[in-house]
Amino acid sequence: MYFIETRGNDGQHREKVSFSEAILAPISSFGGLYSPESLPVLDQAFFDSHIDSDYKTLARDILSRFEIDIEADIIDQALSLYDNFDDPTNPVPVVRVYDDLYVSELWHGPTRAFKDMALQPFGSVLSAIAQKRGEQYLILTATSGDTGPAALETFKNKANVRVACMYPDGGTSDVQRLQMVTEDADNLKVIGVKGDFDDTQSALKKLLGSQAFKATLQKKNIHLSAANSVNFGRIIFQTIYHVHSYLELLRQKVISNGEKVYLDVPSGNFGNALGGYYALKMGLPVEKILIASNKNNILTQLINTGAYDLRHSSVVPTTSPAMDILISSNVERVLFDLFGAGRTRELMQQLESEKHYQLSDDELQQIQAIFAADYCEDEEGKQYIKKAFADGYLMDPHTATCFKTYETCRDRPLKTIVYSTAEWTKFSPVIANALTGEVDTHDIDALKSIARKAGIEIPPMIRELFEKEIAQKTVIEKEDIEKEILAFLE
Ligand SMILES: *Cc1c(COP(=O)(O)O)cnc(C)c1O
């Protein structure tokens, strides 16, 4: 299968690229994204045939239907990383909370957030291709929390790949920071930057434009790549768990084959939701995909009114920080799939130059046939956390936003799969506040108080973080980032 560009081709780039090309150098004409030219089809017989499959068997079959240019042994190696999840036979448990609400838990991997679902196998594939080609890669990431730990974990000690990861010092949770600064490997560099996430991100952009930086990379024959969520190498692994979650409901005999369900996704950059969209297009029986947001509700606006309007908005910090996003990059792939490259280019260029676009009535109807959306304020989220806990389910503030869409966005009484994107351990102060009213608690105290209240243990990989040696001690002004990274490459 080949990949084509969401904003059309400028005659300078090749018209189609293979999967490995799309993930290694994801830069395309007019700033577009690579998207699959067509999608495999999963029919009812497919679901019948996988009723007894474990996760890796299912994943192998779906990936093979994408016909990507990656050898079977590399895929097997990548998928074997799911063996390190809590339950190797089922890395993604689907848990009943209410009769028609099931939670698909995507956080049973090493860093306790759903980023592991895609970054674990993606890191393995990228390193394997780099080795095969005899090329060296540098991955640069700026993180506000969950991507950094997951990227470091997957690339740690991997051949032919180095990672420089920047985070806003003081802008992440204690657990997230410790997950990064305790990573000890020669190919990893973690840099705390004084300032907020925007400072960190703009410093990264500046670095990418620097001549000295480019010259050093060239001299050392190092290629630059990205592990952000627009990379199709991550998206492809995010189609699989949607299919798996449906199969889990079949296995638990709460639906019959072909019965439609709602997918309910806490959304930021729209990677998770896009995986659901592709699964639906491939044939997964989905009534609608519910898009949950927090107060940064640009996606609620888009899906309810057809307007993507950045003119009057700025990002507000919330208790679900991984969703504090206004430029939701993967929406572009849905626009492309529904409306084509010409229209997508027009809309995206308008967004860049005028900070807004408006879909036509007909386009909006097509969007609303697939998606419904709402947003959840922090205070409401706390109430959902409290209520679910009283009903026997402990969840994080990102997952909680889906309980709002579950209440407000369904027209039919169908089973709903809520995607849980983080374990309670990653956002414990907010949860402790919801459950006990305590405020301003440090992570370690909040973890203990939740564990006590819920009668559970703090998972070892989180508890041990507080005793591990700090391996990464660099905290600098943003002006010094370039110097620091050049020194790391020496
Ligand atoms: C990244 C993240 C999200 C948002 O996912 P997208 O694929 O960017 O929409 C939601 N919750 C958590 C905990 C995350 O880490």
The ligand as a MOL file (V3000), in Angstrom:
LIG
                    3D

  0  0  0     0  0            999 V3000
M  V30 BEGIN CTAB
M  V30 COUNTS 15 15 0 0 0
M  V30 BEGIN ATOM
M  V30 1 C -2.0680 12.0400 24.3050 0
M  V30 2 C -3.1980 11.8660 25.2520 0
M  V30 3 C -4.5410 12.1420 24.9030 0
M  V30 4 C -4.9280 12.7080 23.5480 0
M  V30 5 O -4.8080 11.7700 22.5250 0
M  V30 6 P -4.7980 12.2110 20.9740 0
M  V30 7 O -4.5080 10.9780 20.2300 0
M  V30 8 O -3.7140 13.2490 20.8410 0
M  V30 9 O -6.1370 12.7920 20.6810 0
M  V30 10 C -5.5310 11.9170 25.8460 0
M  V30 11 N -5.2300 11.4700 27.0810 0
M  V30 12 C -3.9620 11.2100 27.4690 0
M  V30 13 C -3.7100 10.7590 28.8580 0
M  V30 14 C -2.9020 11.3770 26.5640 0
M  V30 15 O -1.6390 11.1300 26.9630 0
M  V30 END ATOM
M  V30 BEGIN BOND
M  V30 1 1 1 2
M  V30 2 1 2 3
M  V30 3 2 2 14
M  V30 4 1 3 4
M  V30 5 2 3 10
M  V30 6 1 4 5
M  V30 7 1 5 6
M  V30 8 2 6 7
M  V30 9 1 6 8
M  V30 10 1 6 9
M  V30 11 1 10 11
M  V30 12 2 11 12
M  V30 13 1 12 13
M  V30 14 1 12 14
M  V30 15 1 14 15
M  V30 END BOND
M  V30 END CTAB
M  END
